[in-house]
Amino acid sequence: MNTTRPMYWSVQRELWENRSVYIAPLLVVAVFLFGFVISTIGMPQRRPATLKLSAEKQRAAIGQPYDVAAIALTITSFIVGLFYCLDALHGERRDRSILFWKSMPVSDLTTVLSKASIPLVVLPLLIFAITVATQLIMLLWSSAVLLPSGLAGTTWTRFNLFQQSLILLYGLITFALWQAPTYGWLLLVSGWARRAAILWAVLPFFAIGVLEKIAFNSTYFASMLKYRFMGHVGRAFAIKEPHGRIDSLSQITPGNFLSTPGLWIGLAFAAIFLAAAVRMRRYREPI
């Protein structure tokens, strides 16, 4: 089993069968780069006015399209991860391919962990590589546009690609860890539901929120869900002002993030959901 590397080939299988994992981000990149190329029309005329701003505003103005690219790809990876998890175990039961895969010498634990590794490991690394490549293309293109005016180096000095890449990698890792219980829950529902997996995944939380509002006129449950989706930002980064830009390595706070109880509680729930998904796959029949 060690020489056949079942985990490696199980992950490869997921990538072969789910091409949207890498096609969707590439499509977003193609659309974004097309829009960026159009936006660079007139850039040589606008850049002198930008350089008259303060140093902080210069970095914010010049770095904005690069930040938008990173955010758009991060959101894309999250959406792809959600839909992938919803279909990961449900799809093989629906097309009855689970009967074939169960005949292979691969355990249910390996199968479920390989599926969980797509949103937790593969997607963050893939998005990191695509984002860095996209930002490099943007830098080269803007430099070519600004070269005749002698301002080609202004983008490179205001946008530190290496530093921003480290911040991006850290942000993707913290985001994946924070969303681990979400992915685990969706995998569990995918292995349990016979149909309409997305409804079974969402409706219980919606019902609890509505019941709390009617019974107690409060929104604590909704606030908890909001914290689960976006609460990692304030723990992983030291943001100077609301909606402020993260442009320095001094703003990352891994110690604060790792000491957050919500992180470890979420990882504990993720482990429980994955263990239940393994058991579900072992005994659940094809649809």
MONOR-V741492 format. One record per residue. N is the residue number from 0. OMEGA is omega in whole degrees, 0 to 359 (* if undefined). Layout:
BEGIN
N/OMEGA + N/OMEGA
END
This chain:
BEGIN
0/179 + 1/182 + 2/179 + 3/177 + 4/184 + 5/180 + 6/180 + 7/183 + 8/175 + 9/177 + 10/177 + 11/179 + 12/180 + 13/179 + 14/178 + 15/185 + 16/183 + 17/183 + 18/178 + 19/179 + 20/179 + 21/179 + 22/181 + 23/177 + 24/180 + 25/176 + 26/177 + 27/179 + 28/181 + 29/179 + 30/182 + 31/181 + 32/177 + 33/178 + 34/180 + 35/179 + 36/179 + 37/182 + 38/181 + 39/175 + 40/182 + 41/180 + 42/179 + 43/179 + 44/181 + 45/188 + 46/179 + 47/178 + 48/178 + 49/182 + 50/177 + 51/179 + 52/176 + 53/184 + 54/181 + 55/180 + 56/175 + 57/180 + 58/181 + 59/182 + 60/182 + 61/183 + 62/184 + 63/180 + 64/179 + 65/176 + 66/179 + 67/178 + 68/180 + 69/181 + 70/180 + 71/180 + 72/177 + 73/177 + 74/178 + 75/180 + 76/179 + 77/180 + 78/178 + 79/179 + 80/179 + 81/183 + 82/177 + 83/182 + 84/180 + 85/184 + 86/189 + 87/181 + 88/180 + 89/183 + 90/181 + 91/174 + 92/182 + 93/180 + 94/175 + 95/176 + 96/179 + 97/179 + 98/178 + 99/184 + 100/177 + 101/177 + 102/178 + 103/181 + 104/179 + 105/184 + 106/176 + 107/179 + 108/179 + 109/181 + 110/182 + 111/179 + 112/177 + 113/177 + 114/178 + 115/181 + 116/180 + 117/179 + 118/185 + 119/185 + 120/187 + 121/182 + 122/178 + 123/180 + 124/179 + 125/180 + 126/177 + 127/181 + 128/181 + 129/181 + 130/180 + 131/178 + 132/179 + 133/180 + 134/177 + 135/177 + 136/179 + 137/178 + 138/181 + 139/181 + 140/179 + 141/177 + 142/179 + 143/179 + 144/183 + 145/185 + 146/181 + 147/181 + 148/180 + 149/182 + 150/185 + 151/183 + 152/185 + 153/179 + 154/182 + 155/181 + 156/181 + 157/179 + 158/181 + 159/185 + 160/182 + 161/180 + 162/179 + 163/177 + 164/177 + 165/178 + 166/179 + 167/180 + 168/177 + 169/180 + 170/179 + 171/179 + 172/180 + 173/179 + 174/180 + 175/179 + 176/182 + 177/181 + 178/181 + 179/179 + 180/177 + 181/179 + 182/179 + 183/179 + 184/181 + 185/176 + 186/178 + 187/179 + 188/179 + 189/180 + 190/184 + 191/189 + 192/177 + 193/177 + 194/178 + 195/183 + 196/182 + 197/178 + 198/179 + 199/180 + 200/188 + 201/189 + 202/179 + 203/180 + 204/177 + 205/181 + 206/179 + 207/179 + 208/179 + 209/180 + 210/178 + 211/181 + 212/181 + 213/186 + 214/187 + 215/181 + 216/179 + 217/182 + 218/182 + 219/181 + 220/178 + 221/178 + 222/179 + 223/178 + 224/178 + 225/178 + 226/180 + 227/182 + 228/187 + 229/187 + 230/184 + 231/186 + 232/181 + 233/179 + 234/184 + 235/183 + 236/172 + 237/183 + 238/186 + 239/182 + 240/179 + 241/181 + 242/178 + 243/183 + 244/177 + 245/185 + 246/181 + 247/177 + 248/179 + 249/181 + 250/177 + 251/184 + 252/182 + 253/179 + 254/179 + 255/180 + 256/183 + 257/179 + 258/180 + 259/180 + 260/182 + 261/178 + 262/185 + 263/175 + 264/178 + 265/179 + 266/177 + 267/177 + 268/178 + 269/179 + 270/179 + 271/180 + 272/181 + 273/177 + 274/178 + 275/178 + 276/177 + 277/180 + 278/180 + 279/180 + 280/182 + 281/187 + 282/182 + 283/182 + 284/174 + 285/180 + 286/*
END
